[in-house]
Amino acid sequence: MKLSLISIERDMIRLEADGPITTADFKSDGKHLFEQLLGQNWTKNVVVLDFEKVSSIDSSAIGWLIATTKEIGAGGGKLVLHSVQPQVKQILALVRVDRALTIVKDEAAARAAIAEGAAK
């Protein structure tokens, strides 16, 4: 997987994932993939992650998504996934992980979810 920083905006950081997400993407050096891009305080951010170019995921990717959601929530931030391909969405639904993640249709829906969360 290639993880790219798209933009840093007033209320969110936009990232894009590209390619399959597998065990090979997670190094044992202890640094979170988001920390490598966003720095030590990455958990304080609202991160919108574009999954449109993610073709497949394995169990390591599922574990990473769950752990990331928990870490970012504990740090005061939020993770929102959007544009998830049907085959990836099906895997997340099959293992019922979709219930623990914020997954929306597209970037506009992600922006709306963030705005709604800020209003609460």
C-alpha positions in Angstrom: 0.0 0.0 0.0 1.1 3.5 -0.7 -0.2 6.1 1.8 -0.2 9.7 0.6 -0.9 13.0 2.2 -3.5 14.8 0.0 -4.1 18.0 2.0 -4.1 19.5 5.4 -7.3 21.5 5.9 -8.7 23.5 8.8 -10.9 20.7 10.1 -9.3 17.6 8.7 -6.3 15.9 7.1 -7.0 14.0 3.8 -5.0 10.9 3.1 -5.2 8.4 0.2 -4.4 4.7 0.3 -3.4 3.0 -2.9 -3.0 -0.7 -3.6 -3.7 -3.9 -1.6 -3.1 -3.6 2.2 -1.3 -6.6 3.5 1.0 -7.8 6.3 4.0 -6.5 4.3 2.8 -2.9 4.8 3.3 -3.1 8.6 6.8 -2.9 9.8 7.9 -4.0 13.2 9.7 -0.7 13.9 6.8 0.4 16.1 5.9 3.5 14.1 2.3 3.8 13.0 1.9 4.5 9.3 -0.1 7.7 10.1 2.7 8.8 12.5 5.2 8.6 9.7 3.1 11.0 7.6 1.6 13.2 10.3 4.0 13.2 13.2 3.8 12.2 16.9 0.4 13.9 17.5 -1.4 12.1 14.7 -4.1 10.9 17.1 -5.4 14.4 17.7 -6.4 14.8 14.1 -9.5 14.2 12.1 -8.3 12.0 9.2 -10.3 11.3 6.1 -8.9 8.3 4.3 -9.7 7.7 0.7 -9.9 3.9 0.0 -11.0 4.2 -3.6 -7.7 2.7 -4.9 -7.5 -0.1 -2.3 -8.1 -3.3 -4.1 -7.9 -5.8 -1.3 -7.1 -6.2 2.4 -6.0 -9.0 4.7 -6.4 -9.7 8.4 -3.4 -7.5 9.2 -5.1 -4.5 7.5 -8.3 -5.2 9.4 -6.4 -5.3 12.7 -4.6 -2.0 11.7 -7.9 -0.3 10.9 -9.4 -1.3 14.2 -6.3 -0.3 16.2 -6.1 3.0 14.3 -9.7 3.8 15.0 -9.2 3.1 18.7 -5.9 5.0 19.0 -7.2 8.1 17.1 -10.4 8.1 19.2 -8.5 7.9 22.4 -6.3 10.8 21.2 -9.3 13.0 20.5 -9.3 12.6 16.7 -11.4 10.6 14.3 -10.9 8.4 11.3 -13.4 8.4 8.4 -13.0 6.0 5.5 -14.6 6.8 2.2 -15.0 5.4 -1.4 -14.4 1.8 -0.2 -14.5 -0.6 -3.1 -17.3 -3.2 -3.0 -14.9 -6.2 -2.5 -13.2 -4.5 0.4 -16.5 -3.4 1.9 -17.8 -6.9 1.7 -14.8 -8.3 3.6 -15.2 -5.6 6.3 -18.9 -6.5 6.6 -18.3 -10.2 6.6 -16.1 -9.9 9.7 -18.4 -7.2 11.1 -15.6 -4.7 11.4 -17.7 -2.2 9.4 -19.7 -1.6 12.6 -16.6 -0.3 14.5 -15.4 1.9 11.7 -16.9 5.1 10.2 -17.3 4.3 6.5 -19.1 6.6 4.2 -19.9 6.7 0.5 -17.6 9.5 -0.7 -15.6 12.5 0.3 -18.7 14.7 0.4 -20.3 12.3 2.9 -17.0 12.3 4.9 -17.1 16.1 5.1 -20.7 16.0 6.2 -19.9 13.3 8.9 -17.1 15.5 10.2 -19.3 18.6 10.2 -22.1 16.7 12.0 -19.6 15.4 14.6 -18.3 19.0 15.2 -21.9 20.3 15.8 -22.6 17.8 18.5 
